[in-house]
Each structure stands twice: as C-alpha cells, then as structure tokens.
Amino acid sequence: MRLMPEPAGFKPTLLLLVVLLLSTADILAGNNQSGRRESRWFISGGTGAALLTTEFTSDFAILTNEFNHAPGMAFHFEAGRRAGNHLETIVRLDAYTLFGKSDLPEFSAIGKHHSLSELIPGEPVEYITQNSSVSFILRYRFRGSNGSHYRHIRFHPFAEAGIGIHSFIADLRYQQPPSDDVSTLIYRKKDGETPFGVALITAGLGARIGKPGRVNTVLQWNAHVVDYGTIDAVHNYIGDERANTKTLIMKVSGGITIPLQKRQAEHPYLPFAR
C-alpha cells in the first residue's frame, strides 16, 4: 500500500515535463553556433554501488535508521544528445540492489502493521531489495563543447537533475532459518498498486574525462529521492500513525560514454581551397 495516495494529475504532469524537456533540447540543438542541426547522440554505461542512506518525512524530519544498511551493486545505461554547447538531455535506466541487517529488530511497525504480525522476537533479520528506474535528465556541462579541435585529454565537470519512475521488490527475511518449519521469508513488498512504480527525483555531479569525439571515462555521484518509505520492506510509524516517508538513496559509479557520430568541424579543411 502506498503511504500517500498519488495525485490524480501526477502522470499527465510527468509526461508534460518530459515533452517540454525534449522539446527544449531540440530547440537548443537547432540554435548552436554552426547555424544548423548536428547529430550529437551518445550512449553510456557503467557500474558502481548504491546505498539506502536514510528515510525522512514530508516535512523533512529524518527518521532513525532501523537497519544497518550496506551498499549493493549498481548498473546503469543511458542514451543522450547534446543540446547546444553546455546542455545534454538523457534517458537513463538504473538497476541496483540494496541490503540491510538488524540483529535485534525494534521496528516502529511491530504490533501496528500486519506484515510483522508473525515476526519472531529477537531473531536477526535482513532485507534485500531489487530496484529499477527510468529517468529523464537534463545535464549542464560547465565547460562547453566549443574548441572541439583540441587533442589533449580534458576534464569536463557537470551537474544534472531529473525525474523518473522507480520500481522495486523488497524481501524481509530472517538471516538464518529459525526452525525447519518456519519460512525464511517474512514479508515481500512491491512498489504499491500503481502499474508504473513510484515517483523519483534525481540529482548528481560528475565529470567526463577524455578527448572529444572519443570514448570517454565518466565518474559520477547521484542522489535518488524515492516517493516511498518502504524500500527496506518495513513500514514506518510515528506513534500510532503511519508516517508519510520518502527514501534517500546514494549512488556512485564509473563507466564510459561512446559518441555515436563525431561532430563535424565548423570549417572543414578543403585541400583545393585557397
């Protein structure tokens, strides 16, 4: 069950924002210095680690962590297009695993939510969550693409932000089977009743390292804010009321970016020109 009903106009608003983002990219790409549209498509991929950092309420009150969270493996793939000298628009696919353990469970939901009604007191537990998301991102590169004829390796820092949809399956289980007749799995939580997952906001910093028009190395850090508070499979309560919480996930990664078509020179050299 979602902690907070999704506004009826959320999905149309998200779709409108995506359309505006892509339209802006197309306009900017058509107004670059060469006076014509250029193909600046690229693809990227990478791997790294993701960590559930904390949960917080709608009024930004940080909740006490009920697990000792541990990093899990993360992967991503993205396709994007340069839009002018500083902007890039990107569609990114993320997949990562989150882990956490509690050797002495003292969850706020015990005695209040049916998912923990058969929890054996004092038995160490853990959660494992499989996550996936698709995000639409606008990236700003602090160093523009002018001067594409340099031959040395360059460092190109960037900042980015975007919105997306997040899906997950979280399992709460005993670390060790309590007995032969008790299942290890305590509770399985999915991303609510909506068929498309829950809302996601992402922001990040990074850098691209390499030569223009070549395969480059990319290093980046991202923060994901997921509009859901049960990524660790356990609901959150403040007193007797279920808390409307959100989850902050940190992700670091490294990878490569591959240009699909090299940018043409503004003034190509013609051997017969004088």
Secondary structure, DSSP 8 states (H G I E B T S, - for coil): --SS---TTHHHHHHHHHHHHHHHHHHHHHTSTTSS----EEEEEEEEEEEEEEEEETT--B---SSEEE-EEEEEEEEEEEETTTEEEEEEEEEEEEEEEESS---TTTTTSGGGTT--TT--EEEEEEEEEEEEEEEEESS-S--TT--S-EEEEEEEEEEEEEEEEEEEEESS-SSTTS-SEEEEEES-S-TT-EEEEEEEEEEEEE-TTS-EEEEEEEEEEES-S-TTS---EETTEE--EEEEEEEEEEEEEEESS----SS---TT--
